[in-house]
Amino acid sequence: MDTFATNQRVESFASLEMYQPIVQTVLRDRLVKRGSNLILVCSFWGVNCEIEWVHNYTKVNNGAKYRISRHQGMSILEIYDITHQEAGMYKCVVRNECGEDVTNCCILVLDHIRLSSTKQTRPDHRHTLARRY
């Protein structure tokens, strides 16, 4: 009985290999302050997947500016001390023998980020009108 159950598990696992990967969490466009760090996370489903990160049509590799790691269906791209050189399009490509899936985002780097209130205020004319009459 154990042999039969093991064979079924192997067959069902082998059938999973016949599907192309699927990106489960898409990347979002971001505004980033110059000098800060940024983490991009691409979660995916698939078997025997290779992950490739691309910045403006150039493959990203681990180095002083970038660190790529992978943990249980997630690929993480860390970008350190962001400058205007790191601005642009980022793409995470997940592929296996059956195909690929892609997610991308645009990173805009600003020297200063001002937080402003979303509430629009109108001038209060009540006091002005009261003084006229």
Residue frames as a rotation matrix with the C-alpha (Angstrom) as fourth column:
MET 1
0.565 0.825 0.000 0.00
0.825 -0.565 0.000 0.00
0.000 0.000 -1.000 0.00
ASP 2
0.401 -0.486 -0.776 2.83
0.172 -0.792 0.585 2.43
-0.900 -0.368 -0.234 0.81
THR 3
-0.654 -0.681 0.329 4.39
0.423 0.033 0.906 1.80
-0.628 0.732 0.266 -2.60
PHE 4
-0.116 0.710 0.695 1.10
0.973 -0.057 0.221 2.59
0.197 0.702 -0.684 -4.35
ALA 5
0.785 0.423 -0.453 0.66
0.547 -0.817 0.185 5.82
-0.292 -0.393 -0.872 -2.36
THR 6
-0.006 -0.881 -0.472 4.27
0.141 -0.468 0.872 6.84
-0.990 -0.061 0.128 -3.10
ASN 7
-0.662 -0.204 0.721 3.78
0.703 0.166 0.692 6.20
-0.261 0.965 0.034 -6.83
GLN 8
0.365 0.868 0.337 0.64
0.914 -0.402 0.046 8.34
0.176 0.292 -0.940 -6.82
ARG 9
0.672 -0.166 -0.722 2.50
0.276 -0.849 0.451 11.20
-0.688 -0.502 -0.524 -5.11
VAL 10
-0.443 -0.896 -0.006 5.34
0.253 -0.131 0.958 10.98
-0.860 0.424 0.285 -7.62
GLU 11
-0.439 0.356 0.825 2.89
0.897 0.112 0.428 10.97
0.060 0.928 -0.368 -10.55
SER 12
0.678 0.734 -0.046 0.93
0.735 -0.675 0.069 13.95
0.019 -0.081 -0.997 -9.19
PHE 13
0.348 -0.650 -0.675 4.19
0.139 -0.677 0.723 15.86
-0.927 -0.345 -0.145 -8.54
ALA 14
-0.650 -0.600 0.467 5.35
0.509 0.113 0.853 15.09
-0.565 0.792 0.232 -12.06
SER 15
0.048 0.739 0.672 2.08
0.983 -0.154 0.099 16.46
0.176 0.656 -0.734 -13.45
LEU 16
0.709 0.164 -0.686 2.76
0.416 -0.883 0.219 19.79
-0.570 -0.440 -0.694 -11.70
GLU 17
-0.302 -0.930 -0.211 5.91
0.243 -0.289 0.926 20.16
-0.922 0.228 0.313 -13.77
MET 18
-0.455 0.176 0.873 3.76
0.887 0.175 0.427 20.41
-0.077 0.969 -0.236 -16.89
TYR 19
0.670 0.740 0.051 2.48
0.741 -0.671 0.010 23.90
0.042 0.031 -0.999 -16.01
GLN 20
-0.139 -0.683 0.717 4.06
0.456 -0.687 -0.566 27.26
0.879 0.249 0.407 -16.56
PRO 21
-0.671 -0.166 -0.722 4.71
0.740 -0.209 -0.639 29.37
-0.045 -0.964 0.263 -13.46
ILE 22
0.310 0.810 0.497 2.20
0.644 -0.564 0.517 31.95
0.699 0.159 -0.697 -12.25
VAL 23
-0.824 -0.486 0.293 3.09
0.164 -0.698 -0.697 35.25
0.543 -0.526 0.654 -10.57
GLN 24
-0.082 0.827 -0.556 0.82
0.926 0.270 0.265 35.59
0.370 -0.493 -0.787 -7.56
THR 25
0.464 0.169 -0.869 1.78
0.593 -0.788 0.163 39.05
-0.658 -0.591 -0.466 -6.30
VAL 26
0.492 -0.250 0.834 2.36
0.749 -0.366 -0.552 41.77
0.443 0.896 0.007 -8.86
LEU 27
-0.537 -0.744 -0.397 4.89
0.835 -0.534 -0.130 44.56
-0.115 -0.401 0.909 -8.37
ARG 28
0.648 0.746 -0.158 3.59
0.734 -0.666 -0.134 48.10
-0.205 -0.029 -0.978 -7.74
ASP 29
0.182 -0.522 0.833 4.92
0.451 -0.709 -0.543 51.42
0.874 0.475 0.106 -9.03
ARG 30
0.447 -0.103 -0.889 6.79
0.884 -0.099 0.456 53.34
-0.135 -0.990 0.047 -6.32
LEU 31
0.628 -0.372 0.683 8.04
-0.156 -0.921 -0.357 56.81
0.762 0.118 -0.637 -5.44
VAL 32
0.587 -0.524 -0.617 11.28
0.798 0.501 0.334 56.51
0.134 -0.689 0.712 -3.48
LYS 33
0.945 -0.320 -0.066 13.40
-0.285 -0.905 0.315 59.12
-0.161 -0.278 -0.947 -1.72
ARG 34
0.471 -0.857 -0.210 17.02
-0.189 0.135 -0.973 59.27
0.862 0.498 -0.098 -2.89
GLY 35
-0.439 -0.762 0.476 19.33
-0.712 -0.029 -0.702 57.55
0.549 -0.647 -0.530 -0.40
SER 36
0.149 0.562 0.814 16.71
-0.904 0.411 -0.117 55.14
-0.400 -0.718 0.569 0.93
ASN 37
-0.921 -0.350 0.170 16.50
-0.282 0.901 0.329 51.36
-0.269 0.255 -0.929 0.53
LEU 38
0.020 0.942 -0.336 13.74
-0.997 -0.008 -0.082 49.49
-0.080 0.336 0.938 -1.28
ILE 39
-0.756 -0.143 0.638 12.51
-0.173 0.985 0.016 45.89
-0.631 -0.098 -0.769 -1.24
LEU 40
-0.128 0.699 -0.703 10.60
-0.983 0.007 0.186 44.42
0.135 0.715 0.686 -4.19
VAL 41
-0.583 0.018 0.812 8.85
-0.347 0.898 -0.269 41.08
-0.734 -0.439 -0.518 -3.63
CYS 42
-0.210 0.484 -0.850 7.62
-0.917 0.203 0.342 38.76
0.338 0.851 0.402 -6.35
SER 43
-0.381 0.145 0.913 5.65
-0.482 0.812 -0.330 35.75
-0.789 -0.566 -0.239 -5.12
PHE 44
-0.221 0.193 -0.956 4.96
-0.942 0.212 0.261 32.93
0.253 0.958 0.135 -7.56
TRP 45
0.408 0.326 0.853 3.67
-0.447 0.886 -0.125 29.41
-0.796 -0.331 0.507 -7.97
GLY 46
0.696 -0.152 -0.701 5.53
-0.639 0.314 -0.702 26.86
0.327 0.937 0.122 -10.03
VAL 47
0.805 -0.442 0.396 7.93
0.137 0.788 0.600 23.94
-0.577 -0.429 0.695 -10.08
ASN 48
0.081 -0.903 0.423 11.60
0.892 0.255 0.374 24.09
-0.445 0.347 0.825 -11.08
CYS 49
0.894 0.356 0.273 11.41
0.440 -0.817 -0.374 27.85
0.090 0.454 -0.886 -11.60
GLU 50
-0.366 -0.931 0.005 14.25
0.930 -0.366 -0.048 30.17
0.047 -0.013 0.999 -12.44
ILE 51
0.692 0.558 -0.458 13.92
0.613 -0.789 -0.037 33.82
-0.382 -0.255 -0.888 -11.44
GLU 52
-0.382 -0.788 0.482 15.42
0.905 -0.426 0.021 36.76
0.189 0.444 0.876 -13.27
TRP 53
0.453 0.421 -0.786 15.27
0.554 -0.824 -0.122 40.41
-0.699 -0.380 -0.606 -12.19
VAL 54
-0.189 -0.435 0.880 15.72
0.955 -0.290 0.061 43.05
0.228 0.852 0.470 -14.89
HIS 55
0.213 0.183 -0.960 16.27
0.451 -0.890 -0.069 46.80
-0.867 -0.418 -0.272 -14.57
ASN 56
0.478 0.059 -0.876 15.77
-0.569 -0.739 -0.361 48.82
-0.669 0.671 -0.320 -17.77
TYR 57
0.892 0.010 -0.451 16.56
-0.388 0.526 -0.757 45.80
0.230 0.851 0.473 -20.02
THR 58
-0.163 -0.978 -0.130 19.68
-0.617 0.203 -0.761 44.84
0.770 -0.044 -0.636 -18.01
LYS 59
0.427 0.278 -0.860 19.82
0.340 0.833 0.438 41.72
0.838 -0.479 0.261 -15.84
VAL 60
0.476 -0.198 0.857 20.26
-0.769 -0.567 0.296 42.52
0.427 -0.799 -0.423 -12.14
ASN 61
0.197 -0.496 -0.846 22.96
0.334 0.845 -0.418 40.61
0.922 -0.200 0.332 -10.23
ASN 62
0.828 0.003 -0.561 23.95
0.560 -0.076 0.825 40.57
-0.040 -0.997 -0.064 -6.57
GLY 63
-0.112 -0.889 0.443 26.43
0.685 -0.392 -0.613 43.33
0.719 0.235 0.654 -5.77
ALA 64
-0.904 -0.327 -0.275 26.91
0.424 -0.609 -0.670 46.54
0.051 -0.723 0.689 -3.81
LYS 65
-0.775 0.631 0.027 23.55
-0.624 -0.771 0.130 47.98
0.103 0.084 0.991 -4.91
TYR 66
0.201 0.902 -0.382 21.43
-0.843 0.358 0.402 44.84
0.499 0.241 0.832 -5.23
ARG 67
-0.838 -0.315 0.446 20.77
-0.485 0.804 -0.344 41.68
-0.250 -0.505 -0.826 -3.27
ILE 68
-0.012 0.814 -0.581 18.53
-0.811 0.332 0.481 38.92
0.584 0.477 0.656 -4.64
SER 69
-0.861 -0.187 0.473 17.21
-0.445 0.727 -0.523 36.18
-0.246 -0.661 -0.709 -2.39
ARG 70
-0.263 0.762 -0.592 14.60
-0.549 0.387 0.741 33.47
0.794 0.520 0.316 -2.69
HIS 71
-0.913 0.053 0.404 12.39
-0.349 0.412 -0.842 31.94
-0.211 -0.910 -0.358 -0.01
GLN 72
-0.657 0.678 0.330 9.52
0.478 0.712 -0.514 29.46
-0.583 -0.180 -0.792 -0.51
GLY 73
0.030 0.726 0.687 7.83
0.998 0.011 -0.055 30.80
-0.047 0.688 -0.724 -3.62
MET 74
0.932 0.207 -0.296 9.10
0.210 -0.977 -0.023 34.36
-0.294 -0.041 -0.955 -3.24
SER 75
0.011 -0.933 0.359 11.94
0.948 -0.104 -0.300 36.20
0.317 0.343 0.884 -4.90
ILE 76
0.788 0.201 -0.581 13.12
0.482 -0.790 0.380 39.34
-0.382 -0.580 -0.720 -3.11
LEU 77
0.083 -0.740 0.668 15.14
0.771 -0.377 -0.513 42.14
0.631 0.557 0.539 -4.69
GLU 78
0.598 -0.007 -0.802 16.72
0.636 -0.605 0.479 44.57
-0.488 -0.796 -0.357 -2.22
ILE 79
0.303 -0.463 0.833 18.05
0.627 -0.561 -0.540 47.87
0.717 0.686 0.120 -3.59
TYR 80
0.271 -0.316 -0.909 20.40
0.910 -0.225 0.349 49.85
-0.315 -0.922 0.226 -1.34
ASP 81
-0.245 -0.437 -0.865 21.14
0.317 -0.880 0.355 53.59
-0.916 -0.187 0.354 -1.16
ILE 82
0.270 0.497 0.825 18.94
0.911 0.146 -0.386 54.47
-0.312 0.855 -0.413 -4.13
THR 83
-0.565 -0.386 -0.729 20.08
0.031 -0.893 0.449 57.17
-0.825 0.231 0.516 -6.55
HIS 84
0.262 0.668 -0.696 18.60
-0.710 -0.355 -0.608 58.37
-0.653 0.654 0.381 -9.82
GLN 85
-0.591 -0.546 -0.594 20.61
-0.800 0.489 0.346 55.58
0.102 0.680 -0.726 -11.54
GLU 86
-0.954 0.230 0.191 18.28
0.155 0.927 -0.341 53.01
-0.256 -0.295 -0.920 -9.95
ALA 87
-0.177 0.927 -0.331 15.13
-0.497 -0.374 -0.783 54.72
-0.850 0.026 0.527 -11.26
GLY 88
-0.595 0.027 -0.803 13.22
-0.793 0.145 0.592 53.07
0.132 0.989 -0.065 -14.10
MET 89
0.476 0.813 -0.335 11.44
-0.788 0.564 0.248 49.84
0.390 0.146 0.909 -14.91
TYR 90
-0.640 -0.562 0.525 12.00
-0.724 0.669 -0.166 46.68
-0.258 -0.486 -0.835 -12.87
LYS 91
0.326 0.696 -0.640 10.77
-0.830 0.534 0.158 43.31
0.452 0.480 0.752 -14.04
CYS 92
-0.371 -0.338 0.865 10.64
-0.676 0.737 -0.002 39.92
-0.637 -0.585 -0.502 -12.33
VAL 93
0.089 0.310 -0.947 10.57
-0.884 0.462 0.068 37.01
0.459 0.831 0.315 -14.79
VAL 94
-0.139 -0.039 0.990 9.61
-0.643 0.764 -0.060 33.56
-0.754 -0.644 -0.131 -13.47
ARG 95
0.261 0.197 -0.945 10.20
-0.930 0.313 -0.191 30.72
0.258 0.929 0.265 -15.91
ASN 96
-0.074 -0.319 0.945 10.42
-0.374 0.887 0.270 26.96
-0.925 -0.333 -0.185 -16.18
GLU 97
-0.853 -0.364 0.375 10.40
0.146 0.524 0.839 24.45
-0.502 0.770 -0.394 -19.06
CYS 98
-0.246 0.870 0.428 6.71
0.939 0.324 -0.118 25.12
-0.241 0.373 -0.896 -19.75
GLY 99
0.321 0.374 0.870 6.77
0.648 -0.757 0.087 28.89
0.691 0.536 -0.485 -19.99
GLU 100
-0.762 -0.588 -0.271 7.10
0.615 -0.527 -0.586 32.10
0.202 -0.613 0.763 -18.04
ASP 101
0.553 0.833 0.024 5.16
0.774 -0.525 0.354 34.80
0.307 -0.177 -0.935 -16.26
VAL 102
-0.556 -0.761 0.336 6.22
0.653 -0.649 -0.390 38.40
0.515 0.003 0.857 -15.67
THR 103
0.676 0.647 -0.352 5.42
0.737 -0.608 0.296 41.31
-0.023 -0.459 -0.888 -13.38
ASN 104
-0.368 -0.837 0.405 6.92
0.804 -0.505 -0.314 44.78
0.467 0.210 0.859 -13.56
CYS 105
0.638 0.507 -0.579 6.87
0.724 -0.651 0.227 48.20
-0.262 -0.564 -0.783 -11.95
CYS 106
0.264 -0.512 0.818 8.25
0.400 -0.713 -0.575 51.70
0.878 0.479 0.017 -12.36
ILE 107
0.286 -0.284 -0.915 10.48
0.927 -0.161 0.339 53.22
-0.244 -0.945 0.218 -9.68
LEU 108
0.485 -0.102 0.869 10.70
0.312 -0.907 -0.281 57.00
0.817 0.408 -0.408 -9.57
VAL 109
-0.057 -0.616 -0.786 13.47
0.997 0.011 -0.081 58.49
0.058 -0.788 0.613 -7.39
LEU 110
0.675 0.339 0.656 12.90
0.294 -0.938 0.183 61.93
0.677 0.069 -0.733 -5.87
ASP 111
-0.458 -0.863 0.211 15.34
0.179 -0.322 -0.930 64.13
0.871 -0.388 0.302 -4.00
HIS 112
-0.937 0.257 0.238 12.64
-0.313 -0.313 -0.897 65.19
-0.156 -0.915 0.373 -1.54
ILE 113
-0.491 0.855 -0.168 9.26
0.522 0.443 0.729 63.72
0.697 0.270 -0.664 -0.85
ARG 114
-0.872 0.303 0.384 6.72
-0.473 -0.719 -0.509 66.07
0.122 -0.626 0.770 0.68
LEU 115
-0.653 0.732 -0.195 3.74
0.752 0.658 -0.050 64.60
0.092 -0.179 -0.979 2.38
SER 116
-0.878 0.427 0.215 0.70
-0.407 -0.904 0.134 66.75
0.252 0.031 0.967 1.80
SER 117
-0.562 0.766 0.312 -2.78
-0.158 0.271 -0.949 66.49
-0.812 -0.583 -0.031 3.16
THR 118
-0.839 0.353 0.414 -5.32
0.534 0.391 0.750 64.94
0.103 0.850 -0.516 0.84
LYS 119
0.143 0.912 -0.385 -8.00
0.912 -0.272 -0.305 67.11
-0.383 -0.308 -0.871 2.43
GLN 120
-0.538 -0.241 0.808 -8.60
0.623 -0.759 0.189 70.24
0.568 0.605 0.558 0.39
THR 121
-0.265 0.426 -0.865 -9.50
0.793 -0.414 -0.447 73.24
-0.549 -0.804 -0.228 2.45
ARG 122
0.143 0.398 0.906 -11.55
0.772 -0.618 0.150 76.17
0.620 0.678 -0.396 1.28
PRO 123
-0.869 -0.386 0.311 -10.97
0.144 -0.798 -0.586 79.69
0.474 -0.464 0.748 2.55
ASP 124
-0.271 0.774 -0.572 -13.41
0.952 0.130 -0.276 80.55
-0.139 -0.619 -0.773 5.30
HIS 125
-0.668 0.065 0.742 -15.36
0.348 -0.854 0.388 83.55
0.658 0.517 0.547 3.98
ARG 126
0.309 0.861 -0.404 -17.79
0.813 -0.018 0.582 83.74
0.494 -0.508 -0.706 6.93
HIS 127
0.068 -0.337 -0.939 -15.58
0.819 -0.519 0.246 86.10
-0.570 -0.786 0.240 8.89
THR 128
-0.896 -0.423 0.137 -14.96
0.411 -0.670 0.618 88.29
-0.170 0.610 0.774 5.87
LEU 129
-0.377 0.841 0.387 -18.68
0.451 -0.198 0.870 88.60
0.809 0.503 -0.305 5.11
ALA 130
0.379 0.533 -0.756 -19.52
0.912 -0.076 0.403 89.33
0.158 -0.842 -0.515 8.73
ARG 131
-0.333 -0.599 -0.728 -17.08
0.692 -0.680 0.243 92.26
-0.641 -0.423 0.641 8.86
ARG 132
-0.860 0.005 0.511 -18.49
0.428 -0.539 0.725 93.86
0.279 0.842 0.462 5.72
TYR 133
-0.107 0.942 0.319 -21.99
0.243 -0.286 0.927 94.32
0.964 0.177 -0.198 7.12
